[in-house]
Amino acid sequence: MDYSKATEFEDFNTILKGIISYLKEQGGKTTLDANQEAIIAEVVSFVDAQARLKRKLLQIGISLSAEKSIDNLLEMIVSEAMDFTNADGGTLYVMSPDEQSLSFKIIRNRSLRVNKGGRGGEPLAFPPVPLYKADGTRNMQNVSAYVALTGETRNFPDVYAIEGFDFQGTKNYDKNNGYRSRSMLVTPLRNHEREIIGVLQLINAGDGSGNVIQFSPDYQYLIESLASQAAIAVTNTTLIAELKELLDSFVKVIATTIDEKSPYTGGHIRRVAELTLDIARELCNSEDRKWEDFALTPYESEELKTAAWMHDVGKITTPEHVVDKSAKLETIYDRVHTVIMRIEVLKRDIEIKHLKERAGLEAAHGGGARSTLQSLDEEFTGHIRELDDDIEFLKTANIGGEFISDDKIERINKIASYKIIANGTEQPILTGEEVINLCIRRGTLTDKERKIIENHAAMTYKILSQLPWPKKMKNIPTYAGQHHEKLDGTGYPNRTPAEELSLQSRIMAIADIFEALSAADRPYRPGKKLSECVKIIGFMAKDKHVDKELVDFLITSGIAVRYAKQEMKEYQLDNFVYEGKEYVVL
């Protein structure tokens, strides 16, 4: 039998049993006396126990590494340590961020049935343990503070018989609860950088027969090993949680920055994100068999949430004067005022010409030109009145709040034919580019500007696809980049057909549209009433621009009404009819 590679407890146990078997086989008789066999049996039993402890420690390490919740992890540390040492009680302290105190996180005591902190535990109301006194010196009298400051493990057979530490708090607790604290093991929790992040305290080790004993050196070593594993697990879990919080905060900061880029869209991204998640959650909880296969894991929910918050990140590249274009002639400023100024110049030129003609007639004919002068004055007044009317017309046309008909476009072109003299050269009242803007049929954007706006979806995908997303969040660029795609393949940026659009992308598209329809902060129109929003998105569903089943769910589930009451202005709220059913809002 080759024992050259036997290095583990289990291998050593096998060796001992092999030796015994070998000796018994020699000469067909047992070559060991009773005392020798008893000794070997005791050694085998000890090795068996050590092997079990080792396996238990490994299992605990695996469990600690797998746990994702900090609260669950802290509770597991205390529970496993108590089970490991057969301790009656356990307390876990965590170092404060400023490293000035220890905070109670978990307190357990089997005899007293104390269960505070952790999952389902009673709230903890104990003040933190200070690591430093008022004069700035170290608090070396409190054993948990001592261990946190020095990194030394302390193992006491009886805390009542120990000098040098202040156990008065322990004694008072015992007196108030009819308890007797005896043995105590206090060990630090060190992370991978050897920093102390907490302290584990165990009380009253048991011998299995109801007697309290001291924590053995073997158990001390194993608990120190467990504390080391636990500290690394806590650090890793904390780091993951902090990185997640950092990512969430960064995403929201970027989203807020994009929203604040325009004074007219503040809150748009937040509203879209919240509505997207609300629809998704309700679908997951729906009892309708239509949605029974739709379920999101926590990771998938996080993925959708992040995508929704980042869906407009491409607007970082969109010029502000296009995003904020509240009027047809607006660029950096609203050029309608420049156009009005040109008309005022034209009015001044007409007035000067009129006054010169009038003065010439009076000089040539005197009072005999009265009727001619009157006719001249009327012509002048009518011309000025017409130009004033043109100014009001252009102000209205510039708003972009209503459809521009052919006769209005003809009038714009007529106004464009007016000429003025400026800097010695003849100039038109309206430039060609201004005519194009004023002739926009609906809204305030030209075709060129609309393409610039639409490009933000492509830029969203481009920006997000360059980030190293974790595997479980790999769909974020796709979901975010498809929020303007349509089921009939006419959307942008890629004209993606319906069969290639996930349910998550369809949900976000509906949330984005419904928010845009109901928003009361757009510069070019007042917020639509709820009934109008429902009617329009209903038409879009029938035209196969958006998923009709999801639109039906948005309305019939009550999500639309709930959203309206929370986000829309009071003047926008009204009752409505959808698919023949009346929905009462007021």
For each residue, the residues with C-beta under 8 A, 3 or more apart:
1: 18 22
2: 5
3: 6 11 15 18
4:
5: 2 11
6: 3 11 12 14 15
7: 11
8: 11 12 51 54
9: 12 13 47 50 51 54
10: 13 14 51
11: 3 5 6 7 8 14 15
12: 6 8 9 15 16 47
13: 9 10 16 17 44 47 48 51
14: 6 10 11 17 18
15: 3 6 11 12 18 19
16: 12 13 19 20 40 43 44 47
17: 13 14 20 21 44
18: 1 3 14 15 21 22
19: 15 16 22 23 40
20: 16 17 23 24 32 37 40
21: 17 18 24 25
22: 1 18 19 25 26
23: 19 20 26 30 31 32
24: 20 21 29 30 31 32
25: 21 22 28
26: 22 23 29 31
27: 31
28: 25
29: 24 26
30: 23 24 37
31: 23 24 26 27
32: 20 23 24 36 37 40
33: 36 37
34: 37 38
35: 38 39
36: 32 33 39 40
37: 20 30 32 33 34 40 41
38: 34 35 41 42
39: 35 36 42 43
40: 16 19 20 32 36 37 43 44
41: 37 38 44 45
42: 38 39 45 46
43: 16 39 40 46 47
44: 13 16 17 40 41 47 48
45: 41 42 48 49
46: 42 43 49 50
47: 9 12 13 16 43 44 50 51
48: 13 44 45 51 52
49: 45 46 52 53
50: 9 46 47 53 54
51: 8 9 10 13 47 48 54 55
52: 48 49 55 56
53: 49 50 56 57 84 222
54: 8 9 50 51 57 58
55: 51 52 58 59
56: 52 53 59 60 84
57: 53 54 60 61 84 222 225 226 229
58: 54 55 61 62
59: 55 56 62 63
60: 56 57 63 64 80 84 226 229
61: 57 58 64 65 229
62: 58 59 65 66
63: 59 60 66 67 76 80
64: 60 61 67 73 76 77 229 230 233
65: 61 62 233 236
66: 62 63
67: 63 64 72 73 76 233 237
68: 72 237 240
69: 72 73 237
70: 73 74 234 237 238 241
71: 74 75 117 118 119
72: 67 68 69 75 76 118 119
73: 64 67 69 70 76 77 230 233 234 237
74: 70 71 77 78 92 94 105 106 117 118 234
75: 71 72 78 79 106 117 118 119 121
76: 63 64 67 72 73 79 80
77: 64 73 74 80 81 92 106 189 200 226 227 230 234
78: 74 75 81 82 90 91 92 106 108 118 200
79: 75 76 82 83 90 108
80: 60 63 76 77 83 84 226
81: 77 78 84 85 87 90 200 202 223 226 227
82: 78 79 85 86 87 88 89 90 108 110 202
83: 79 80 86
84: 53 56 57 60 80 81 219 222 223 226
85: 81 82 185 202 205 215 219 222 223
86: 82 83 205 206 207 208
87: 81 82 90 185 202 203 204 205 206 215
88: 82 109 110 111 203 204 205 206 212
89: 82 107 108 109 110 111 112 114 181 202 203 204
90: 78 79 81 82 87 106 107 108 109 200 201 202 203
91: 78 104 106 107 108 144 200 201 203
92: 74 77 78 104 105 106 117 198 199 200 201
93: 102 103 104 105 129 144 148 198 199 200 201
94: 74 102 103 105 197 198
95: 99 102 103 148 196 197 198
96: 99 100 101 102 103 128
97:
98: 101
99: 95 96 131
100: 96 130 131 132
101: 96 98 128 129 130 131
102: 93 94 95 96 128 129 131 144 145 148 198 199
103: 93 94 95 96 128 129
104: 91 92 93 107 116 117 124 126 128 129
105: 74 92 93 94 117 118 124 198
106: 74 75 77 78 90 91 92 116 117 118 121
107: 89 90 91 104 114 115 116 117 121 124 126
108: 78 79 82 89 90 91 114 115 116
109: 88 89 90 112 113 114 179 203
110: 82 88 89 113
111: 88 89 179
112: 89 109 177 179
113: 109 110
114: 89 107 108 109
115: 107 108 118 120 121 122
116: 104 106 107 108 121 122 123 124
117: 71 74 75 92 104 105 106 107 121 122 123 124
118: 71 72 74 75 78 105 106 115 121
119: 71 72 75
120: 115
121: 75 106 107 115 116 117 118 124
122: 115 116 117
123: 116 117
124: 104 105 107 116 117 121
125:
126: 104 107
127:
128: 96 101 102 103 104
129: 93 101 102 103 104 139 142 144 145
130: 100 101 133 139 145
131: 99 100 101 102 138 139 145 148 149
132: 100 136 137 138 139
133: 130 136 137 138 139
134:
135:
136: 132 133
137: 132 133
138: 131 132 133 145 149
139: 129 130 131 132 133 142 145 146 149
140: 145 146 149
141: 145 146 164 165 166
142: 129 139 145 146 165 166
143: 146 147 154 165 167 184 186 201
144: 91 93 102 129 147 148 186 199 201
145: 102 129 130 131 138 139 140 141 142 148 149
146: 139 140 141 142 143 149 150 152 154 165
147: 143 144 150 151 152 153 154 186 187 188 199
148: 93 95 102 131 144 145 151 188 196 198 199
149: 131 138 139 140 145 146
150: 146 147
151: 147 148 188 190 196
152: 146 147 188
153: 147 185 186 187 188 220 224
154: 143 146 147 184 185 186 187
155: 183 184 185 186 214 215 217 220
156: 159 162 183 184 185 214
157: 161 182 183 214
158: 161 162 182 183
159: 156 162 165 167 170 181 182 183 184
160: 167 171 181 182
161: 157 158
162: 156 158 159 165 167
163:
164: 141
165: 141 142 143 146 159 162
166: 141 142 169
167: 143 159 160 162 170 171 181
168: 171 172
169: 166 172 173
170: 159 167 173 174 181
171: 160 167 168 174 175 181
172: 168 169 175 176
173: 169 170 176 177 179 181
174: 170 171 177 178 179 180 181
175: 171 172
176: 172 173
177: 112 173 174
178: 174
179: 109 111 112 173 174
180: 174
181: 89 159 160 167 170 171 173 174 184 203 204
182: 157 158 159 160 203 204 212
183: 155 156 157 158 159 203 204 205 212 213 214 215
184: 143 154 155 156 159 181 201 202 203 204 215
185: 85 87 153 154 155 156 201 202 205 215 219 220 223
186: 143 144 147 153 154 155 199 200 201 202
187: 147 153 154 199 200 220 223 224 227
188: 147 148 151 152 153 196 198 199 200 227
189: 77 196 197 198 199 200 227 228 230 231 234
190: 151 194 195 196 197 227 228 231
191: 194 195 197 231 232 234 235
192: 232 235
193:
194: 190 191
195: 190 191
196: 95 148 151 188 189 190 199
197: 94 95 189 190 191 231 234 235
198: 92 93 94 95 102 105 148 188 189 231 234
199: 92 93 102 144 147 148 186 187 188 189 196
200: 77 78 81 90 91 92 93 186 187 188 189 223 227 230
201: 90 91 92 93 143 144 184 185 186
202: 81 82 85 87 89 90 184 185 186 205 215 223
203: 87 88 89 90 91 109 181 182 183 184
204: 87 88 89 181 182 183 184 212
205: 85 86 87 88 183 185 202 212 213 214 215 216 219
206: 86 87 88 209 210 211 212 213
207: 86 210 211 212 213
208: 86
209: 206
210: 206 207
211: 206 207
212: 88 182 183 204 205 206 207
213: 183 205 206 207 216
214: 155 156 157 183 205
215: 85 87 155 183 184 185 202 205 219 220 223
216: 205 213 219 220
217: 155 220 221
218: 221 222
219: 84 85 185 205 215 216 222 223
220: 153 155 185 187 215 216 217 223 224
221: 217 218 224 225
222: 53 57 84 85 218 219 225 226
223: 81 84 85 185 187 200 202 215 219 220 226 227
224: 153 187 220 221 227 228
225: 57 221 222 228 229
226: 57 60 77 80 81 84 222 223 229 230
227: 77 81 187 188 189 190 200 223 224 230 231
228: 189 190 224 225 231 232
229: 57 60 61 64 225 226 232 233
230: 64 73 77 189 200 226 227 233 234
231: 189 190 191 197 198 227 228 234 235
232: 191 192 228 229 235 236
233: 64 65 67 73 229 230 236 237
234: 70 73 74 77 189 191 197 198 230 231 237 238
235: 191 192 197 231 232 238 239
236: 65 232 233 239 240
237: 67 68 69 70 73 233 234 240 241
238: 70 234 235 241 242
239: 235 236 242 243
240: 68 236 237 243 244
241: 70 237 238 244 245
242: 238 239 245 246
243: 239 240 246 247
244: 240 241 247 248
245: 241 242 248 249
246: 242 243 249 250
247: 243 244 250 251 306
248: 244 245 251 252 306
249: 245 246 252 253
250: 246 247 253 254
251: 247 248 254 255 306 309 310
252: 248 249 255 256 309
253: 249 250 256 257
254: 250 251 257 258 310 313
255: 251 252 258 259 269 270 273 309 310 312 313
256: 252 253 259 260 269 270
257: 253 254 260 261
258: 254 255 261 269 312 313 315 316
259: 255 256 262 265 266 267 268 269 270
260: 256 257 263 266
261: 257 258 265 315 316 320 323
262: 259 265 266 320 323 324
263: 260 266 324
264: 324 326 521 522 523
265: 259 261 262 268 323 519 521 522
266: 259 260 262 263 521
267: 259 270 271 521
268: 259 265 271 272 312 515 516 519
269: 255 256 258 259 272 273 308 309 311 312
270: 255 256 259 267 273 274 309
271: 267 268 274 275 515 519 567
272: 268 269 275 276 308 311 312 508 511 512 515
273: 255 269 270 276 277 305 308 309 311 511
274: 270 271 277 278
275: 271 272 278 279 511 514 515 559 563
276: 272 273 279 280 304 305 308 507 508 511
277: 273 274 280 281 301 304 305 308
278: 274 275 281 282 559 562 563
279: 275 276 282 283 507 510 511 550 553 554 559
280: 276 277 283 284 296 301 304 504 507
281: 277 278 284 285 301
282: 278 279 285 286 553 557 559
283: 279 280 286 291 294 503 507 553
284: 280 281 291 294 295 296
285: 281 282
286: 282 283 290 291 294 553 557
287:
288: 291 292
289: 292
290: 286 549
291: 283 284 286 288 294 553
292: 288 289
293:
294: 283 284 286 291 503
295: 284
296: 280 284 300 301 304
297: 300 301
298: 301 302
299: 302 303 472 473
300: 296 297 303 304 472
301: 277 280 281 296 297 298 304 305
302: 298 299 305 306 472 473
303: 299 300 306 307 472 473 475 476 479
304: 276 277 280 296 300 301 307 308 479 504 507 508
305: 273 276 277 301 302 308 309
306: 247 248 251 302 303 309 310 473 476
307: 303 304 310 311 475 476 477 479 480 504 508
308: 269 272 273 276 277 304 305 311 479 480 508 511
309: 251 252 255 269 270 273 305 306
310: 251 254 255 306 307 313 460 464 476 480
311: 269 272 273 307 308 460 479 480 483 508 512
312: 255 258 268 269 272 315 456 460
313: 254 255 258 310 316 459 460 463 464 480
314: 317 318 455 456 457 458 459 460 461 462 463
315: 258 261 312 318 323 456 459
316: 258 261 313 459 463
317: 314 455 456 459
318: 314 315 322 323 452 453 455 456 459
319: 322 323 452
320: 261 262 323 324
321: 324 325 330 331 332
322: 318 319 325 445 449 452 453
323: 261 262 265 315 318 319 320 453
324: 262 263 264 320 321 330 523
325: 321 322 328 330 331 444 445 449 523 524
326: 264 330 334 444 523 524
327: 330 334 336 398 399 400 444 523 524
328: 325 397 398 399 400 437 438 440 444
329: 334 335 336 339 398 434 437 438
330: 321 324 325 326 327 333 334 335 444
331: 321 325 335
332: 321
333: 330 337
334: 326 327 329 330 337 398
335: 329 330 331 338 339 434
336: 327 329 339 340 394 395 398
337: 333 334 340 341
338: 335 341 342
339: 329 335 336 342 343 394 429 430 434
340: 336 337 343 344 391 394 395
341: 337 338 344 345
342: 338 339 345 346 420 422 427 429
343: 339 340 346 347 387 390 391 418 429
344: 340 341 347 348
345: 341 342 348 349 420 422
346: 342 343 349 350 387 418 420 429
347: 343 344 350 351 384 387
348: 344 345 351 352
349: 345 346 352 353 420 421
350: 346 347 353 354 380 383 384 387
351: 347 348 354 355 380 384
352: 348 349 355 356
353: 349 350 356 357
354: 350 351 357 358 376 377 380
355: 351 352 358 359
356: 352 353 359 360
357: 353 354 360 361 376
358: 354 355 361 362 373 376 377
359: 355 356 362 363
360: 356 357 363 364
361: 357 358 364 365 369 372 373 376
362: 358 359 365 366 369 373
363: 359 360
364: 360 361 369
365: 361 362 368 369 372
366: 362 369
367: 370
368: 365
369: 361 362 364 365 366 372 373
370: 367 373 374
371: 374 375
372: 361 365 369 375 376
373: 358 361 362 369 370 376 377
374: 370 371 377 378
375: 371 372 378 379
376: 354 357 358 361 372 373 379 380
377: 354 358 373 374 380 381
378: 374 375 381 382
379: 375 376 382 383
380: 350 351 354 376 377 383 384
381: 377 378 384 385
382: 378 379 385 386
383: 350 379 380 386 387
384: 347 350 351 380 381 387 388
385: 381 382 388 389
386: 382 383 389 390
387: 343 346 347 350 383 384 390 391
388: 384 385 391 392
389: 385 386 392 393
390: 343 386 387 393 394 415
391: 340 343 387 388 394 395
392: 388 389 395 396
393: 389 390 396 397 408 411 415
394: 336 339 340 390 391 397 398 412 415 438
395: 336 340 391 392 398 399
396: 392 393 399
397: 328 393 394 404 408 412 438
398: 327 328 329 334 336 394 395 438
399: 327 328 395 396 402 524
400: 327 328 440 442 443 444 524
401: 524 525
402: 399
403: 441 442
404: 397 408 409 439 440 441 442
405: 408 409
406: 409 410
407: 410 411
408: 393 397 404 405 411 412
409: 404 405 406 412 413 439
410: 406 407 413 414
411: 393 407 408 414 415
412: 394 397 408 409 415 416 430 435 438 439
413: 409 410 416 417 435
414: 410 411 417
415: 390 393 394 411 412 418 429 430
416: 412 413 428 429 430 434 435
417: 413 414 428 429
418: 343 346 415 428 429 430
419: 426 427 428 429
420: 342 345 346 349 426 427 429
421: 349 424 425 426 427
422: 342 345 425 427
423:
424: 421
425: 421 422
426: 419 420 421
427: 342 419 420 421 422
428: 416 417 418 419 431
429: 339 342 343 346 415 416 417 418 419 420
430: 339 412 415 416 418 434 435 438
431: 428 434 435
432: 435 436
433: 436 437
434: 329 335 339 416 430 431 437 438
435: 412 413 416 430 431 432 438 439
436: 432 433 439 440 446
437: 328 329 433 434 440 446
438: 328 329 394 397 398 412 430 434 435
439: 404 409 412 435 436
440: 328 400 404 436 437 443 444 445 446
441: 403 404
442: 400 403 404
443: 400 440 524
444: 325 326 327 328 330 400 440 524
445: 322 325 440 449 450 453
446: 436 437 440 449 450
447: 450 451
448: 451 452
449: 322 325 445 446 452 453
450: 445 446 447 453 454
451: 447 448 454 455
452: 318 319 322 448 449 455
453: 318 322 323 445 449 450 456
454: 450 451 457 458 484 492 493
455: 314 317 318 451 452 458 459 493
456: 312 314 315 317 318 453 459 460
457: 314 454 460 461 481 482 483 484 492 493
458: 314 454 455 461 462 481 492 493 494
459: 313 314 315 316 317 318 455 456 462 463
460: 310 311 312 313 314 456 457 463 464 477 480 481
461: 314 457 458 464 465 477 478 480 481 493
462: 314 458 459 465 466
463: 313 314 316 459 460 466 467
464: 310 313 460 461 467 469 476 477 480 481
465: 461 462 477 481
466: 462 463
467: 463 464 477
468:
469: 464 473 474 476 477
470: 473 474
471: 474
472: 299 300 302 303
473: 299 302 303 306 469 470 476
474: 469 470 471
475: 303 307 478 479 502 504
476: 303 306 307 310 464 469 473 479 480
477: 307 460 461 464 465 467 469 480 481
478: 461 475 481 482 502 505
479: 303 304 307 308 311 475 476 482 483 502 504 505 508
480: 307 308 310 311 313 460 461 464 476 477 483 508
481: 457 458 460 461 464 465 477 478 493
482: 457 478 479 485 494 496 501 502 505 508 509
483: 311 457 479 480 505 508 509 512
484: 454 457 491 492 493 509 512
485: 482 491 492 494 495 496 501 505 509
486: 489 490 491 509 544 545 546
487: 497 498 501 506 544 545 546 547
488: 498 543 544 545
489: 486 495 496 497 498
490: 486 495 545
491: 484 485 486 495 496 509 545
492: 454 457 458 484 485 495
493: 454 455 457 458 461 481 484
494: 458 482 485
495: 485 489 490 491 492
496: 482 485 489 491 500 501
497: 487 489 500 501
498: 487 488 489 501 544
499:
500: 496 497
501: 482 485 487 496 497 498 505 506
502: 475 478 479 482 505 506
503: 283 294 506 507 547 550
504: 280 304 307 475 479 507 508
505: 478 479 482 483 485 501 502 508 509
506: 487 501 502 503 509 510 546 547 550
507: 276 279 280 283 304 503 504 510 511 550
508: 272 276 304 307 308 311 479 480 482 483 504 505 511 512
509: 482 483 484 485 486 491 505 506 512 513 546 547
510: 279 506 507 513 514 537 546 547 550 551 554
511: 272 273 275 276 279 308 507 508 514 515
512: 272 311 483 484 508 509 515 516
513: 509 510 516 517 537 540 546
514: 275 510 511 517 518 533 537 554 560 563
515: 268 271 272 275 511 512 518 519 567
516: 268 512 513 519 522
517: 513 514 528 532 533 536 537
518: 514 515 527 528 530 533 563 564 567 568 572
519: 265 268 271 515 516 522 527
520: 526 527 568 569 572
521: 264 265 266 267 527
522: 264 265 516 519 525 527
523: 264 324 325 326 327
524: 325 326 327 399 400 401 443 444
525: 401 522 528
526: 520
527: 518 519 520 521 522 568 569 571 572
528: 517 518 525 532 533 536 572
529: 532 533 571 572 573 574
530: 518 533 534 560 561 564 568 572 573 574 576 585
531: 534 535 574 575 576 577
532: 517 528 529 535 536
533: 514 517 518 528 529 530 536 537 560 564
534: 530 531 537 538 555 560 576 578
535: 531 532 538 539 576
536: 517 528 532 533 539 540
537: 510 513 514 517 533 534 540 541 546 551 554
538: 534 535 541 542 551 555 578 579
539: 535 536 542 543
540: 513 536 537 543 545 546 551
541: 537 538 544 545 546 547 548 551 552
542: 538 539 548
543: 488 539 540
544: 486 487 488 498 541 548
545: 486 487 488 490 491 540 541
546: 486 487 506 509 510 513 537 540 541 550 551
547: 487 503 506 509 510 541 550 551
548: 541 542 544 551 552
549: 290 552 553
550: 279 503 506 507 510 546 547 553 554
551: 510 537 538 540 541 546 547 548 554 555
552: 541 548 549 555 556 579
553: 279 282 283 286 291 549 550 556 557 559
554: 279 510 514 537 550 551 557 559 560
555: 534 538 551 552 559 560 578 579 583
556: 552 553 578 581
557: 282 286 553 554
558: 561 562
559: 275 278 279 282 553 554 555 562 563
560: 514 530 533 534 554 555 563 564
561: 530 558 564 565 583 585
562: 278 558 559 565 566
563: 275 278 514 518 559 560 566 567 568
564: 518 530 533 560 561 567 568 572 573 585
565: 561 562 568 573 585
566: 562 563
567: 271 515 518 563 564
568: 518 520 527 530 563 564 565 572 573
569: 520 527 572 573
570: 573
571: 527 529
572: 518 520 527 528 529 530 564 568 569
573: 529 530 564 565 568 569 570 585 586
574: 529 530 531 585 586
575: 531 582 583 584 585 586
576: 530 531 534 535 582 583 585
577: 531 580 581 582 583
578: 534 538 555 556 581 583
579: 538 552 555
580: 577
581: 556 577 578
582: 575 576 577
583: 555 561 575 576 577 578
584: 575
585: 530 561 564 565 573 574 575 576
586: 573 574 575
